Amino acid sequence: MRRRLVPITVVVAVLATALVVQAQLSRDFTTEFLNNAAGRALVQTYGALKSGYLSDIDDDAVIRGAIQGMLEALEDPYTYYREPRTASIDAQDRTGSFEGIGVALTTVNRATGRGVEVLNVYRDGPAWEAGVQRGDIFLDVDGVDVRDYTTTDIVDLVRGPRGTSVRISFQRPGETDAVVLDIVRDTIELIEVSTTMIDGDVGYLSLRTFGNQRVHEQVVEGLTRLRLDGATSLVLDLRDNGGGLLTQGILVADEFLERGDIVFQRARGVTQRLAAADPGGTIDIPMVVLVNRQSASASEIVAGALQENGRALVIGEKTFGKGVAQSVISLADGGQLAYMSFEWLTPDRRSINAEGIIPDIEVRDTRVPQTVFVDGRGGFEGQSVEIVLDGEVVGTGVVEEDGTFTIVTAGPRPPMSEVQGQALIDVGSDAILQRALEALRGGEAAAAQR
């Protein structure tokens, strides 16, 4: 039996909780807070609003606003507060399943983040059985007008106990009247891994996120399927994978490494080395790893570990460059605090924060047209504004009354399989995948292994 690494995310969470409890026992933060003039000013402000403001105040909203302001003062995008409902959704997702209707969602208006469209409907799930279709736009959920809601708002409404019903009205392209459907909720498994075979002998495995505790298990299952189907080489696609649980990234990297370091974790004054298990990886066939600008965090850990250990060629675009990680603690109101607590280094002890992983072979991602967002000011009301890229008009907008304009250019939605776990690929329109197959067929990937 292989010796497995201790899950680092769990370790960080447990240590963080223990340290917080210990700190609370050994330090009186209340006294420390009130000994600070700004701390006393905050309490005075709250007291003045409670006693003298013209209308009653919403205590939760005001206090949570103060928390948000405290964290925003750090000017750190990786330290934030999640309100209770968002924290609850995230906690469900991390388990690998939830109770809902079985759809993937996306934003209709990418400029405002408002309006919600069905991006995909999973075969044989509750929404599929009820007749929901890709492209349906949410209008109403159980009598609540949701046309201006965000995806998080919709998730909060449509999830609920298994066996309960939710009535949803959709605007369907090509139809005048709203489509009204009653959907009975069920348990939905989050399948983050999808696979297929290319030309009969190349296994393709796409990993959407490291965001739940079953990712490594699903990767192992996917690799087993591919080997049984005759895969003699492998494409590991981490494009658009924004990361997730660090422990899952480490375990996935360990599947491919017989030996060597995976990552170094550096906190205040302490650096911890995390290496591959001994005996090592179970998958020894030639492989390539695909990345793009949206590959981040745990994706970069996996790509960096396989690249610097000479296990795989990395092909695609320079990655996002998130080389720090957070500890997460639950707060008294049911919310969560995520705060930056350590950075990670590649096996060569290289920090990639804001730098990213540089592919061995750089290729631009051509799968979908480039998305451009412009939020500008200038001109007179009613005038049109164009975005021109390489001599081609790719987007237009109209100047509003106040002189502002917003232009968003967005390509068509990429194809998605209705069957969870089944990958859809189009080699002809995918320059990175084309180059990866060349590297496998021509022996570059095998030659890079050491």
C-alpha positions as CSV (number, residue, x, y, z in Angstrom):
1,M,0.0,0.0,0.0
2,R,1.3,3.4,-0.9
3,R,2.2,5.9,1.8
4,R,0.1,9.0,1.2
5,L,1.0,12.5,2.0
6,V,-0.7,14.2,4.9
7,P,-3.4,16.5,3.3
8,I,-1.8,19.9,3.6
9,T,-5.1,21.9,3.4
10,V,-6.5,20.0,6.4
11,V,-3.2,20.5,8.2
12,V,-3.3,24.2,7.6
13,A,-6.9,24.5,8.6
14,V,-6.3,22.5,11.9
15,L,-3.2,24.4,12.7
16,A,-4.8,27.7,12.0
17,T,-7.7,26.9,14.2
18,A,-5.4,25.7,17.0
19,L,-3.3,28.8,16.7
20,V,-6.3,31.0,16.8
21,V,-7.7,29.3,19.9
22,Q,-4.3,29.4,21.6
23,A,-3.9,33.1,20.7
24,Q,-7.3,33.9,22.1
25,L,-6.4,32.2,25.3
26,S,-3.0,33.8,25.6
27,R,-3.9,37.3,24.4
28,D,-6.8,39.6,25.3
29,F,-7.7,41.0,21.9
30,T,-10.6,43.0,23.3
31,T,-8.3,44.9,25.6
32,E,-5.8,45.3,22.8
33,F,-8.5,46.6,20.5
34,L,-9.8,49.1,22.9
35,N,-6.3,50.3,23.8
36,N,-6.0,51.4,20.2
37,A,-7.5,54.8,19.4
38,A,-8.9,53.7,16.1
39,G,-10.5,50.7,17.8
40,R,-12.2,52.9,20.3
41,A,-13.3,55.1,17.4
42,L,-15.0,52.1,15.7
43,V,-16.9,51.2,18.9
44,Q,-17.9,54.9,19.3
45,T,-19.1,55.0,15.7
46,Y,-21.2,51.9,16.2
47,G,-22.7,53.3,19.4
48,A,-23.6,56.6,17.7
49,L,-25.4,54.8,14.9
50,K,-27.3,52.6,17.3
51,S,-28.4,55.5,19.5
52,G,-28.7,58.5,17.2
53,Y,-29.1,57.5,13.6
54,L,-32.4,58.6,12.1
55,S,-33.5,55.0,11.2
56,D,-32.8,51.7,12.8
57,I,-29.6,50.1,11.5
58,D,-29.1,46.6,10.3
59,D,-26.5,45.4,12.9
60,D,-25.3,42.5,10.8
61,A,-24.9,44.6,7.7
62,V,-23.0,47.3,9.5
63,I,-20.7,45.0,11.4
64,R,-20.0,42.9,8.3
65,G,-19.2,46.1,6.5
66,A,-16.6,46.9,9.1
67,I,-15.1,43.4,8.7
68,Q,-14.9,44.0,4.9
69,G,-13.3,47.4,5.4
70,M,-10.7,45.9,7.8
71,L,-9.7,43.3,5.2
72,E,-9.8,45.7,2.2
73,A,-7.3,47.9,4.1
74,L,-4.8,45.0,3.7
75,E,-5.0,45.5,-0.1
76,D,-4.6,41.7,-0.5
77,P,-6.9,40.0,-3.0
78,Y,-6.3,36.7,-1.3
79,T,-7.7,37.7,2.1
80,Y,-11.4,38.0,2.3
81,Y,-14.6,37.4,4.3
82,R,-17.4,35.1,3.1
83,E,-20.9,35.8,4.3
84,P,-22.7,32.8,5.9
85,R,-24.7,31.8,2.8
86,T,-21.7,31.8,0.5
87,A,-19.6,30.0,3.1
88,S,-22.4,27.3,3.3
89,I,-22.4,26.8,-0.5
90,D,-18.6,26.6,-0.6
91,A,-18.6,24.0,2.3
92,Q,-21.1,21.9,0.3
93,D,-19.1,22.0,-2.8
94,R,-15.9,21.0,-1.0
95,T,-17.6,17.7,0.0
96,G,-18.1,16.8,-3.7
97,S,-21.9,16.8,-3.7
98,F,-24.9,18.9,-2.9
99,E,-28.7,18.8,-3.1
100,G,-30.0,20.8,-6.1
101,I,-31.2,20.6,-9.7
102,G,-28.1,19.6,-11.7
103,V,-27.1,22.6,-13.9
104,A,-24.0,24.7,-14.5
105,L,-24.6,28.4,-14.6
106,T,-23.0,31.4,-16.2
107,T,-23.5,35.2,-16.2
108,V,-25.6,36.7,-19.0
109,N,-24.2,40.3,-18.7
110,R,-20.5,39.9,-18.3
111,A,-20.0,43.6,-17.7
112,T,-22.3,43.8,-14.7
113,G,-22.2,40.2,-13.5
114,R,-26.0,40.2,-13.5
115,G,-28.5,37.9,-15.1
116,V,-28.0,34.1,-15.0
117,E,-28.0,31.6,-17.9
118,V,-27.9,27.8,-18.0
119,L,-24.5,26.9,-19.3
120,N,-25.0,23.1,-19.2
121,V,-27.6,20.6,-18.1
122,Y,-26.4,17.2,-16.8
123,R,-28.0,14.2,-18.3
124,D,-30.5,12.2,-16.2
125,G,-30.4,14.9,-13.4
126,P,-33.5,16.7,-12.1
127,A,-33.2,19.7,-14.5
128,W,-32.6,17.3,-17.4
129,E,-35.7,15.3,-16.6
130,A,-37.8,18.4,-16.2
131,G,-36.8,19.8,-19.6
132,V,-34.3,22.6,-18.8
133,Q,-32.1,23.4,-21.8
134,R,-28.8,25.0,-22.3
135,G,-29.2,28.8,-22.9
136,D,-32.3,29.1,-20.7
137,I,-32.2,32.4,-18.8
138,F,-33.6,32.6,-15.2
139,L,-36.6,34.9,-14.9
140,D,-38.3,33.8,-11.7
141,V,-37.7,31.3,-8.9
142,D,-40.6,30.4,-6.6
143,G,-42.2,33.7,-7.2
144,V,-39.1,35.8,-6.8
145,D,-38.0,38.0,-9.8
146,V,-34.4,37.0,-10.4
147,R,-33.6,38.7,-13.7
148,D,-31.0,41.0,-12.0
149,Y,-29.5,38.3,-9.7
150,T,-26.0,36.9,-9.7
151,T,-25.1,33.2,-10.1
152,T,-24.5,33.0,-6.3
153,D,-28.0,34.4,-5.7
154,I,-29.5,31.8,-8.0
155,V,-27.5,28.9,-6.4
156,D,-28.8,30.0,-3.0
157,L,-32.4,29.8,-4.2
158,V,-32.3,26.6,-6.3
159,R,-30.4,24.4,-3.8
160,G,-32.4,22.8,-1.1
161,P,-33.3,19.4,0.5
162,R,-33.5,16.4,-1.7
163,G,-37.1,15.6,-2.6
164,T,-38.4,19.2,-2.4
165,S,-39.6,21.1,-5.4
166,V,-38.7,24.4,-6.9
167,R,-40.7,26.3,-9.6
168,I,-38.5,28.2,-12.1
169,S,-39.5,30.4,-15.0
170,F,-37.1,30.7,-17.9
171,Q,-36.7,32.8,-21.0
172,R,-35.9,30.4,-23.8
173,P,-34.3,31.6,-27.0
174,G,-36.8,31.4,-29.9
175,E,-39.8,31.3,-27.7
176,T,-42.1,34.3,-26.8
177,D,-43.7,32.9,-23.6
178,A,-41.8,32.0,-20.5
179,V,-41.1,28.3,-19.9
180,V,-42.3,27.4,-16.4
181,L,-40.9,24.1,-14.9
182,D,-41.3,22.4,-11.6
183,I,-38.1,20.6,-10.6
184,V,-37.7,18.1,-7.8
185,R,-34.3,18.4,-6.2
186,D,-31.9,15.5,-5.8
187,T,-28.3,14.8,-4.7
188,I,-25.9,16.1,-7.4
189,E,-22.4,14.7,-7.5
190,L,-19.7,17.2,-8.5
191,I,-17.6,15.5,-11.3
192,E,-14.5,17.6,-11.9
193,V,-12.7,15.1,-14.1
194,S,-13.6,14.4,-17.8
195,T,-11.8,11.9,-20.1
196,T,-11.8,10.7,-23.7
197,M,-9.4,8.9,-26.0
198,I,-7.7,10.5,-29.0
199,D,-6.9,8.4,-32.0
200,G,-7.2,5.2,-30.0
201,D,-4.1,5.4,-27.9
202,V,-3.7,8.9,-26.4
203,G,-5.6,9.4,-23.1
204,Y,-7.0,12.8,-22.5
205,L,-7.9,13.9,-18.9
206,S,-9.3,17.3,-18.2
207,L,-9.4,18.6,-14.6
208,R,-11.8,21.5,-14.1
209,T,-10.9,22.4,-10.5
210,F,-9.2,21.1,-7.4
211,G,-12.2,22.5,-5.4
212,N,-13.5,19.4,-3.6
213,Q,-12.3,16.5,-1.6
214,R,-13.0,13.9,-4.2
215,V,-10.8,15.3,-7.0
216,H,-7.9,12.9,-6.5
217,E,-10.2,10.0,-6.3
218,Q,-11.9,11.0,-9.6
219,V,-8.5,11.5,-11.2
220,V,-7.5,7.9,-10.2
221,E,-10.8,6.6,-11.6
222,G,-10.2,8.6,-14.9
223,L,-6.7,7.3,-15.3
224,T,-7.9,3.7,-14.7
225,R,-10.5,4.1,-17.5
226,L,-8.0,5.5,-19.9
227,R,-5.4,2.7,-19.3
228,L,-8.2,0.1,-19.7
229,D,-9.1,1.8,-23.0
230,G,-5.6,1.4,-24.3
231,A,-3.9,4.7,-23.5
232,T,-0.1,4.6,-24.1
233,S,0.4,8.3,-23.5
234,L,-1.5,11.0,-21.6
235,V,-2.6,14.6,-22.0
236,L,-3.4,16.3,-18.6
237,D,-5.4,19.4,-19.3
238,L,-5.3,22.0,-16.5
239,R,-6.5,25.0,-18.6
240,D,-8.9,27.3,-16.9
241,N,-8.4,25.4,-13.6
242,G,-8.2,28.1,-11.0
243,G,-7.0,25.7,-8.2
244,G,-8.8,24.8,-5.0
245,L,-7.7,22.5,-2.2
246,L,-3.9,22.3,-2.0
247,T,-4.0,18.8,-0.7
248,Q,-5.8,17.6,-3.8
249,G,-3.1,19.2,-6.0
250,I,-0.4,17.4,-4.1
251,L,-2.1,14.1,-4.3
252,V,-2.7,14.4,-8.0
253,A,1.0,15.3,-8.6
254,D,2.0,12.3,-6.5
255,E,0.2,10.0,-8.9
256,F,2.7,10.8,-11.6
257,L,6.0,11.1,-9.6
258,E,8.1,8.2,-8.5
259,R,10.3,10.5,-6.4
260,G,11.2,14.1,-5.9
261,D,9.8,17.2,-4.3
262,I,6.3,18.4,-5.1
263,V,6.1,21.8,-3.3
264,F,7.7,23.8,-0.5
265,Q,5.4,25.6,1.8
266,R,6.8,28.8,3.5
267,A,5.0,30.4,6.4
268,R,6.4,32.9,9.0
269,G,9.9,31.6,9.6
270,V,9.1,28.0,8.7
271,T,9.6,26.2,5.4
272,Q,8.1,22.7,5.0
273,R,9.1,20.3,2.2
274,L,6.5,18.0,0.7
275,A,7.8,15.2,-1.5
276,A,6.3,12.3,-3.5
277,A,5.4,9.2,-1.7
278,D,7.8,6.2,-1.7
279,P,7.1,4.0,-3.7
280,G,6.1,6.6,-6.2
281,G,3.6,7.3,-8.9
282,T,1.5,4.7,-10.5
283,I,1.2,6.3,-14.0
284,D,4.5,6.1,-15.9
285,I,3.5,6.7,-19.5
286,P,4.8,9.7,-21.5
287,M,2.6,12.8,-20.8
288,V,2.1,16.5,-21.4
289,V,0.4,19.1,-19.2
290,L,-1.7,21.8,-20.8
291,V,-2.0,25.2,-19.2
292,N,-3.2,28.7,-20.0
293,R,-3.5,32.1,-18.4
294,Q,-6.3,31.0,-16.2
295,S,-4.4,28.0,-14.7
296,A,-3.7,29.0,-11.1
297,S,-2.7,27.9,-7.6
298,A,-3.0,24.1,-7.3
299,S,-2.9,23.8,-11.1
300,E,0.5,25.6,-11.0
301,I,1.7,23.4,-8.2
302,V,1.0,20.3,-10.3
303,A,2.4,21.7,-13.5
304,G,5.5,23.0,-11.7
305,A,6.1,19.7,-9.9
306,L,5.9,17.6,-13.1
307,Q,7.9,20.1,-15.1
308,E,10.8,20.6,-12.7
309,N,11.0,16.9,-11.9
310,G,11.4,16.1,-15.6
311,R,8.1,14.1,-15.6
312,A,6.1,16.0,-18.3
313,L,6.4,18.7,-20.9
314,V,4.2,21.7,-20.1
315,I,2.6,23.3,-23.1
316,G,0.4,26.4,-23.5
317,E,0.4,29.9,-22.1
318,K,2.2,31.3,-19.0
319,T,0.0,30.6,-16.0
320,F,-1.7,33.0,-13.7
321,G,0.9,33.3,-11.0
322,K,-0.9,32.6,-7.7
323,G,2.0,31.5,-5.4
324,V,0.3,32.1,-2.1
325,A,-2.4,30.2,-0.2
326,Q,-4.9,30.9,2.5
327,S,-6.0,29.5,5.8
328,V,-9.7,29.4,6.4
329,I,-11.5,29.7,9.8
330,S,-15.2,29.7,10.6
331,L,-16.5,32.7,12.4
332,A,-19.2,33.1,15.0
333,D,-21.8,34.4,12.5
334,G,-21.4,31.4,10.2
335,G,-19.2,33.2,7.8
336,Q,-15.6,32.4,7.0
337,L,-12.4,34.3,7.1
338,A,-9.8,33.3,4.5
339,Y,-6.4,35.0,5.0
340,M,-3.1,34.7,3.3
341,S,-0.9,32.6,5.6
342,F,1.9,31.1,3.5
343,E,3.4,31.0,0.0
344,W,4.5,27.9,-1.9
345,L,7.6,27.3,-4.0
346,T,8.3,25.0,-6.9
347,P,10.6,22.0,-6.4
348,D,13.5,24.3,-7.5
349,R,12.4,26.6,-4.6
350,R,11.2,29.2,-7.1
351,S,8.3,31.6,-6.2
352,I,5.9,32.0,-9.0
353,N,3.7,34.6,-7.4
354,A,2.7,37.1,-10.1
355,E,5.2,35.3,-12.4
356,G,3.5,32.1,-13.3
357,I,4.8,28.8,-14.7
358,I,6.6,29.3,-18.0
359,P,5.6,26.4,-20.4
360,D,8.3,24.4,-22.1
361,I,6.5,25.0,-25.3
362,E,4.5,28.3,-25.5
363,V,1.3,28.2,-27.6
364,R,-1.6,30.6,-27.6
365,D,-5.0,29.1,-26.5
366,T,-7.2,29.3,-29.6
367,R,-10.2,27.3,-28.4
368,V,-12.5,30.4,-28.0
369,P,-12.3,33.9,-29.3
370,Q,-10.6,36.5,-27.1
371,T,-12.8,38.3,-24.6
372,V,-12.2,42.0,-24.2
373,F,-13.8,44.3,-21.6
374,V,-13.7,48.1,-21.9
375,D,-15.2,50.5,-19.4
376,G,-14.6,54.1,-20.6
377,R,-15.6,57.7,-20.6
378,G,-15.7,60.3,-23.4
379,G,-17.8,61.5,-26.3
380,F,-21.4,62.6,-26.4
381,E,-24.6,60.8,-25.7
382,G,-25.6,58.4,-28.5
383,Q,-22.2,58.3,-30.2
384,S,-20.9,54.8,-31.0
385,V,-17.6,53.5,-29.9
386,E,-15.7,50.6,-31.5
387,I,-12.9,48.3,-30.3
388,V,-10.5,47.4,-33.0
389,L,-8.0,44.5,-32.6
390,D,-5.5,43.9,-35.4
391,G,-7.5,46.0,-37.8
392,E,-10.8,44.1,-37.1
393,V,-13.8,45.6,-35.3
394,V,-14.5,43.1,-32.4
395,G,-17.0,45.1,-30.3
396,T,-19.2,48.2,-30.3
397,G,-20.9,50.3,-27.7
398,V,-23.0,53.5,-27.3
399,V,-22.1,56.5,-25.1
400,E,-24.6,57.0,-22.3
401,E,-26.1,60.3,-21.1
402,D,-23.3,60.7,-18.5
403,G,-20.5,60.2,-21.1
404,T,-19.6,56.7,-20.1
405,F,-19.7,53.5,-22.2
406,T,-19.1,49.8,-21.7
407,I,-18.1,47.3,-24.3
408,V,-17.8,43.6,-23.8
409,T,-16.7,41.3,-26.6
410,A,-17.4,37.6,-25.9
411,G,-17.1,34.6,-28.1
412,P,-19.6,31.8,-28.3
413,R,-20.0,29.5,-25.4
414,P,-17.6,26.5,-25.7
415,P,-19.3,23.1,-26.3
416,M,-19.9,21.0,-23.2
417,S,-20.8,17.4,-22.7
418,E,-24.2,16.6,-21.2
419,V,-22.6,13.6,-19.6
420,Q,-20.5,14.4,-16.5
421,G,-17.1,12.8,-16.9
422,Q,-17.2,12.7,-20.7
423,A,-14.8,15.2,-22.4
424,L,-15.6,17.0,-25.6
425,I,-12.6,18.2,-27.6
426,D,-12.0,19.7,-31.0
427,V,-8.4,19.1,-32.0
428,G,-8.9,21.2,-35.2
429,S,-9.5,24.4,-33.3
430,D,-7.2,23.8,-30.4
431,A,-3.6,24.9,-31.1
432,I,-2.3,23.8,-27.7
433,L,-3.8,20.3,-28.0
434,Q,-2.5,20.0,-31.5
435,R,1.1,20.8,-30.3
436,A,0.7,18.4,-27.4
437,L,-0.2,15.6,-29.7
438,E,2.9,16.4,-31.9
439,A,5.1,16.3,-28.8
440,L,3.7,12.8,-27.9
441,R,3.8,11.4,-31.4
442,G,7.2,12.8,-32.2
443,G,8.8,11.6,-29.0
444,E,9.5,15.0,-27.4
445,A,7.5,14.1,-24.3
446,A,9.2,10.8,-23.8
447,A,12.6,12.4,-24.3
448,A,11.8,15.1,-21.7
449,Q,11.3,12.4,-19.0
450,R,14.2,11.7,-16.7
